[in-house]
Amino acid sequence: MRFCKVPHFLLLSAALLLSAIAAPAEAPERHCSASEYRQFDFWAGDWDVVDTTTGDVEGHARVERILDGCVLREQYDGAAGSHGESFNIYDPWRQMWHQIWVNNRGQLLLLEGKLNHGEMDLSGIQRTVDGQEEHVRGQWRWVNDGVRETAQTSLDNGRTWKQWFDLTFRPASTTDRTSEDAQQVAALDREYQAAVKINDVKTMDRLLADDFVLVVGSGKTYNKSDLLNEARSGRILYEHQEDTDRKVRVWGDTAVVTAKLWEKGTDGGKPFDKVVWFSDTYVRTAAGWRYVLGQSSLPLPTAAM
C-alpha cells in the first residue's frame, strides 16, 4: 500500500474550514435589550392630547419605539398649528433617561432624569424669550384613561415653581383619526394633481417618495426622477388634469386614493384627450404622508368616459 504525505498546512487549513462550516452562526448582537429601555414604554401609543382641567383637545400625539427599540419617539401635532418631536433614550452609563424636544417654533429643550415609583421624572434648563434661565421639570405617569404629563417652571433656581401645563394622553378615536387622515391625504392628492398640471417640480418633489414608482396600463414603469425630469422639460402641456369619483381609504399608516382622471393637452405638440382610472398609495412617514405608488389604467373607451 502506498501513502501520499499531505503537507501539514493543507491539513490545518482543511480543519479550520470544516470547523467554520460546522460551527453554528452567531446570533446577531442585540442592543437595548435591558429592561431599563422599556421603562418609558407605557407612553407608547396613538393619543388624543387634552387639557386635564378643561377637557379641551390640545392636539394629537403618536409615540412609538424606533431604531430597533432603542429610542422612543413622540410626534406631536397641536390644534393651534404647532408641530414637534421628542426623542427619548436610556443612557446605561449614567443610568439616566435623556429627552430632546424640538418644534416648528424653534424651541429646543433637553431634559434628563429617572423613573421614580412608576413616574418618569425629567428636568432641565431653557432660556426664556428675554434670555432668563428657566428651570423645567416634567412628569409622566400612567392613569386610568391613558398617560398624564405635567410640567412646571421656575425662574428662581428651583425655589418656587409654577404650573406650565397639565395634559392627559387618551387613546385616539379611531374613527375621528381615520377621517382626519383621509381628508389630509385627499388634500395632498389634489395638490399633487394641480402640481402636475402646471409642471410644478418643487411641489411634486416634496410629495413624491424617493422610491416612488408609477405603473401605467401598458405595464411600463416610471420612477420619481422620470416624472420630475418630464415636468422640467415642459414637453407635456395640460389643458385639463382633473379627477372625479374620488375615494380615499385609510388603513393605519397607509392610504389609497382612487379616482377617474381626465387628461387633455399636448405631448410634444401632439394632442391627447383621455380618461383613466388610477389609484395612488400614500404612506405615513416621519416627515408626513408621502406618495409612494401610482397605478393607472389604459384609456377608457369613449362610451365609459
KOLFIZA-960784 format. One line per field, with one value per residue (C-alpha): residue number from 1; residue in three letters; x, z, y. Coordinates in Angstrom, 3 decimals, padded with zeros to 6 digits, always signed. Layout:
REM KOLFIZA-960784
pos: [NUM  ...]
code: [ALA  ...]
x: [X  ...]
z: [Z  ...]
y: [Y  ...]
//
This chain:
REM KOLFIZA-960784
pos: [1  2  3  4  5  6  7  8  9  10  11  12  13  14  15  16  17  18  19  20  21  22  23  24  25  26  27  28  29  30  31  32  33  34  35  36  37  38  39  40  41  42  43  44  45  46  47  48  49  50  51  52  53  54  55  56  57  58  59  60  61  62  63  64  65  66  67  68  69  70  71  72  73  74  75  76  77  78  79  80  81  82  83  84  85  86  87  88  89  90  91  92  93  94  95  96  97  98  99  100  101  102  103  104  105  106  107  108  109  110  111  112  113  114  115  116  117  118  119  120  121  122  123  124  125  126  127  128  129  130  131  132  133  134  135  136  137  138  139  140  141  142  143  144  145  146  147  148  149  150  151  152  153  154  155  156  157  158  159  160  161  162  163  164  165  166  167  168  169  170  171  172  173  174  175  176  177  178  179  180  181  182  183  184  185  186  187  188  189  190  191  192  193  194  195  196  197  198  199  200  201  202  203  204  205  206  207  208  209  210  211  212  213  214  215  216  217  218  219  220  221  222  223  224  225  226  227  228  229  230  231  232  233  234  235  236  237  238  239  240  241  242  243  244  245  246  247  248  249  250  251  252  253  254  255  256  257  258  259  260  261  262  263  264  265  266  267  268  269  270  271  272  273  274  275  276  277  278  279  280  281  282  283  284  285  286  287  288  289  290  291  292  293  294  295  296  297  298  299  300  301  302  303  304  305]
code: [MET  ARG  PHE  CYS  LYS  VAL  PRO  HIS  PHE  LEU  LEU  LEU  SER  ALA  ALA  LEU  LEU  LEU  SER  ALA  ILE  ALA  ALA  PRO  ALA  GLU  ALA  PRO  GLU  ARG  HIS  CYS  SER  ALA  SER  GLU  TYR  ARG  GLN  PHE  ASP  PHE  TRP  ALA  GLY  ASP  TRP  ASP  VAL  VAL  ASP  THR  THR  THR  GLY  ASP  VAL  GLU  GLY  HIS  ALA  ARG  VAL  GLU  ARG  ILE  LEU  ASP  GLY  CYS  VAL  LEU  ARG  GLU  GLN  TYR  ASP  GLY  ALA  ALA  GLY  SER  HIS  GLY  GLU  SER  PHE  ASN  ILE  TYR  ASP  PRO  TRP  ARG  GLN  MET  TRP  HIS  GLN  ILE  TRP  VAL  ASN  ASN  ARG  GLY  GLN  LEU  LEU  LEU  LEU  GLU  GLY  LYS  LEU  ASN  HIS  GLY  GLU  MET  ASP  LEU  SER  GLY  ILE  GLN  ARG  THR  VAL  ASP  GLY  GLN  GLU  GLU  HIS  VAL  ARG  GLY  GLN  TRP  ARG  TRP  VAL  ASN  ASP  GLY  VAL  ARG  GLU  THR  ALA  GLN  THR  SER  LEU  ASP  ASN  GLY  ARG  THR  TRP  LYS  GLN  TRP  PHE  ASP  LEU  THR  PHE  ARG  PRO  ALA  SER  THR  THR  ASP  ARG  THR  SER  GLU  ASP  ALA  GLN  GLN  VAL  ALA  ALA  LEU  ASP  ARG  GLU  TYR  GLN  ALA  ALA  VAL  LYS  ILE  ASN  ASP  VAL  LYS  THR  MET  ASP  ARG  LEU  LEU  ALA  ASP  ASP  PHE  VAL  LEU  VAL  VAL  GLY  SER  GLY  LYS  THR  TYR  ASN  LYS  SER  ASP  LEU  LEU  ASN  GLU  ALA  ARG  SER  GLY  ARG  ILE  LEU  TYR  GLU  HIS  GLN  GLU  ASP  THR  ASP  ARG  LYS  VAL  ARG  VAL  TRP  GLY  ASP  THR  ALA  VAL  VAL  THR  ALA  LYS  LEU  TRP  GLU  LYS  GLY  THR  ASP  GLY  GLY  LYS  PRO  PHE  ASP  LYS  VAL  VAL  TRP  PHE  SER  ASP  THR  TYR  VAL  ARG  THR  ALA  ALA  GLY  TRP  ARG  TYR  VAL  LEU  GLY  GLN  SER  SER  LEU  PRO  LEU  PRO  THR  ALA  ALA  MET]
x: [+000.000  +001.331  +000.860  +000.844  +002.045  -000.223  +001.510  +000.766  -000.515  -003.132  -004.400  -004.616  -006.493  -008.971  -009.558  -010.215  -012.621  -014.586  -014.681  -016.096  -018.752  -019.812  -019.904  -023.377  -023.825  -023.505  -026.724  -026.794  -025.803  -028.831  -028.772  -031.055  -032.317  -032.034  -035.319  -034.474  -035.024  -038.675  -039.375  -040.983  -042.982  -046.200  -046.208  -046.201  -049.476  -051.723  -053.157  -055.585  -053.976  -056.418  -056.133  -056.649  -058.548  -060.829  -061.045  -060.244  -058.401  -054.920  -053.618  -052.661  -049.555  -048.087  -045.452  -043.603  -040.429  -037.902  -034.314  -034.790  -036.480  -033.622  -035.481  -038.978  -040.123  -043.035  -044.650  -046.976  -049.414  -051.013  -054.507  -053.077  -050.615  -047.602  -045.637  -042.891  -040.971  -039.171  -036.579  -036.136  -033.360  -031.930  -028.251  -026.940  -023.612  -025.233  -028.438  -030.471  -033.181  -032.441  -035.057  -034.550  -037.594  -037.710  -040.604  -041.561  -041.339  -037.579  -037.751  -035.049  -035.394  -033.061  -034.326  -032.844  -033.974  -035.163  -038.211  -039.287  -042.075  -043.687  -043.378  -040.892  -039.372  -037.219  -035.773  -033.563  -032.886  -034.065  -033.932  -036.981  -037.591  -035.871  -032.846  -033.592  -032.524  -035.644  -035.671  -038.155  -039.368  -041.870  -043.550  -045.238  -047.324  -049.923  -053.505  -056.755  -057.592  -054.087  -050.939  -050.794  -047.997  -047.469  -044.788  -043.634  -041.153  -039.024  -037.221  -035.529  -033.311  -035.990  -037.020  -040.569  -042.437  -045.480  -047.524  -046.675  -049.234  -051.252  -052.156  -053.725  -052.955  -056.076  -056.350  -057.168  -060.615  -060.015  -062.998  -062.053  -058.386  -059.153  -061.478  -058.798  -056.163  -058.480  -059.105  -055.392  -054.466  -057.258  -055.913  -052.371  -053.550  -055.412  -052.252  -050.214  -052.615  -052.591  -048.774  -048.639  -050.977  -048.594  -045.333  -044.601  -041.413  -040.875  -044.263  -044.019  -040.587  -041.928  -044.895  -043.247  -041.314  -037.737  -038.528  -041.799  -042.995  -045.730  -047.165  -049.324  -051.841  -049.295  -047.099  -044.409  -042.988  -041.620  -039.691  -039.547  -036.688  -038.596  -041.604  -039.553  -037.461  -040.612  -042.064  -038.827  -038.817  -042.242  -042.921  -046.452  -048.847  -052.195  -055.493  -057.288  -055.882  -058.887  -060.383  -063.851  -065.360  -062.553  -062.469  -059.861  -059.427  -057.110  -055.563  -053.342  -050.295  -051.343  -053.924  -055.167  -056.846  -058.930  -060.485  -061.270  -058.816  -059.420  -056.217  -056.274  -053.402  -050.402  -047.362  -044.511  -047.061  -049.300  -052.803  -054.190  -057.565  -058.197  -059.805  -058.197  -058.870  -055.996  -055.047  -052.462  -050.939  -049.680  -047.680  -047.294  -043.627  -041.760  -041.925  -045.660  -047.656  -045.697  -046.944  -045.208  -047.076  -049.246  -051.206  -053.102  -055.438  -055.403  -057.541  -061.234  -063.460  -065.247  -068.618  -067.311  -065.842]
z: [+000.000  -000.944  +001.205  -000.026  +002.560  +002.716  +003.674  +007.254  +006.292  +003.988  +006.784  +009.114  +006.516  +005.902  +009.639  +010.056  +007.109  +008.467  +011.889  +010.424  +008.448  +011.428  +013.918  +014.422  +013.187  +015.915  +016.838  +015.822  +018.626  +020.477  +021.616  +024.101  +025.466  +029.137  +030.987  +031.679  +027.987  +028.427  +031.403  +029.274  +027.056  +028.923  +026.918  +023.533  +021.645  +019.377  +021.555  +021.657  +023.920  +026.130  +028.814  +032.053  +033.698  +030.878  +028.718  +025.609  +022.860  +022.529  +019.742  +018.675  +019.525  +018.173  +020.434  +019.129  +019.523  +016.691  +015.877  +016.924  +020.152  +021.377  +021.061  +021.954  +019.528  +020.105  +017.130  +018.301  +016.197  +018.131  +017.430  +017.050  +014.315  +016.413  +015.455  +017.480  +018.140  +021.120  +021.143  +024.361  +025.160  +028.231  +028.971  +030.706  +031.687  +033.831  +034.421  +033.241  +030.689  +028.151  +026.145  +023.366  +022.242  +019.094  +017.337  +014.422  +016.662  +017.006  +020.545  +021.820  +025.224  +026.816  +029.811  +031.872  +034.800  +036.036  +036.628  +040.252  +041.702  +038.274  +037.261  +034.679  +036.146  +033.799  +034.258  +032.504  +031.827  +028.982  +028.142  +028.112  +025.229  +027.219  +027.983  +031.571  +032.783  +033.399  +035.125  +033.732  +035.134  +033.666  +034.938  +033.002  +034.733  +033.784  +034.767  +034.253  +030.938  +029.491  +030.398  +032.318  +031.607  +033.890  +033.739  +035.932  +035.512  +037.903  +037.450  +040.891  +040.548  +041.746  +044.959  +043.707  +040.837  +038.725  +036.538  +032.835  +031.600  +032.668  +029.833  +029.531  +026.637  +025.860  +023.236  +019.947  +018.486  +015.549  +013.592  +014.027  +013.289  +010.148  +008.874  +009.544  +007.728  +004.759  +004.453  +004.673  +002.014  -000.300  +000.011  -000.755  -003.806  -005.116  -004.537  -006.486  -009.448  -009.552  -009.491  -012.416  -014.434  -014.262  -014.170  -010.604  -009.983  -006.438  -005.158  -006.952  -005.432  -001.939  -002.202  -004.017  -002.002  -003.144  -004.120  -005.844  -008.713  -011.286  -013.245  -016.274  -018.096  -020.683  -017.901  -018.270  -015.049  -014.130  -011.061  -009.291  -011.439  -014.617  -013.538  -012.326  -015.492  -017.597  -015.699  -016.074  -019.825  -020.254  -023.011  -021.772  -021.562  -019.853  -020.620  -018.210  -015.342  -013.083  -011.375  -010.255  -008.229  -005.710  -002.759  -000.003  +002.123  +005.143  +006.913  +009.717  +008.112  +004.538  +002.410  -001.124  -003.346  -006.296  -008.881  -012.545  -014.150  -017.271  -019.033  -022.047  -023.607  -025.877  -025.612  -027.700  -029.722  -030.301  -028.781  -026.346  -024.645  -022.398  -019.190  -016.941  -013.586  -011.164  -007.624  -005.612  -002.499  +000.311  +003.372  +006.611  +007.330  +009.951  +007.536  +006.873  +004.171  +001.012  -002.372  -002.886  -005.661  -008.595  -010.856  -013.969  -016.244  -020.026  -021.507  -021.023  -024.065  -025.191  -024.018  -020.456  -020.206]
y: [+000.000  +003.403  +006.533  +010.091  +012.593  +015.679  +018.948  +019.972  +023.465  +021.889  +019.662  +022.667  +024.750  +021.956  +021.550  +025.240  +025.244  +022.285  +023.900  +027.118  +025.231  +023.122  +025.975  +027.461  +031.016  +033.601  +035.333  +038.991  +041.330  +042.661  +046.245  +047.961  +044.632  +045.576  +046.069  +049.729  +050.516  +049.520  +051.818  +054.524  +052.152  +052.995  +056.242  +054.459  +054.756  +056.820  +059.582  +062.470  +065.080  +067.002  +069.648  +067.715  +070.572  +071.777  +068.638  +070.694  +068.824  +070.312  +068.075  +064.589  +062.579  +059.386  +057.820  +054.782  +052.780  +053.244  +052.232  +048.590  +049.617  +051.808  +055.119  +056.269  +058.984  +061.364  +063.137  +065.891  +067.938  +070.779  +072.085  +075.601  +074.621  +073.675  +070.569  +068.976  +065.792  +064.369  +061.604  +059.631  +057.162  +055.447  +056.080  +052.924  +054.512  +057.195  +055.203  +058.196  +058.904  +061.638  +063.572  +066.103  +068.115  +070.275  +072.001  +074.248  +077.310  +076.920  +075.534  +073.189  +071.545  +068.977  +067.005  +064.189  +062.086  +058.719  +056.559  +057.042  +054.882  +054.400  +058.073  +059.319  +062.475  +064.606  +068.082  +070.604  +074.279  +076.503  +080.202  +082.450  +084.855  +087.607  +085.417  +084.390  +080.959  +078.882  +075.514  +072.997  +069.703  +067.261  +064.112  +061.286  +058.635  +056.063  +056.881  +055.002  +056.631  +056.992  +058.919  +062.179  +064.654  +067.627  +070.301  +073.161  +076.008  +078.031  +081.343  +081.322  +078.253  +075.854  +077.598  +078.151  +076.546  +077.376  +075.056  +075.139  +072.622  +069.572  +067.209  +063.777  +061.440  +059.414  +056.662  +058.370  +057.929  +055.583  +056.905  +060.546  +059.904  +057.909  +060.662  +063.285  +061.215  +060.690  +064.428  +065.165  +062.590  +063.804  +067.352  +066.179  +064.250  +067.297  +069.321  +066.767  +066.710  +070.522  +070.493  +068.050  +070.262  +073.241  +071.237  +072.391  +070.390  +071.687  +070.526  +067.189  +066.603  +067.320  +064.951  +062.030  +059.458  +058.934  +055.326  +056.253  +054.021  +054.678  +051.722  +052.587  +050.416  +049.226  +047.837  +050.477  +051.908  +055.328  +056.461  +059.801  +061.122  +060.251  +062.327  +065.291  +065.363  +065.221  +068.185  +070.152  +069.583  +071.185  +068.683  +067.988  +070.899  +070.276  +071.924  +069.583  +067.473  +066.954  +063.928  +062.828  +059.961  +060.294  +057.887  +057.684  +054.567  +054.545  +051.549  +052.775  +054.366  +053.512  +055.313  +054.621  +057.208  +056.005  +058.317  +058.854  +061.293  +063.406  +064.403  +066.702  +068.622  +068.183  +065.949  +067.311  +069.231  +066.199  +066.462  +063.888  +063.607  +060.600  +059.394  +056.777  +055.188  +055.497  +054.528  +056.460  +054.904  +057.136  +056.065  +057.991  +058.734  +060.742  +063.688  +063.282  +061.491  +060.615  +059.383  +056.013  +054.178  +055.204  +052.855  +053.947  +052.042  +052.071  +054.901  +054.167  +053.551  +056.683  +055.326  +054.950  +058.463]
//
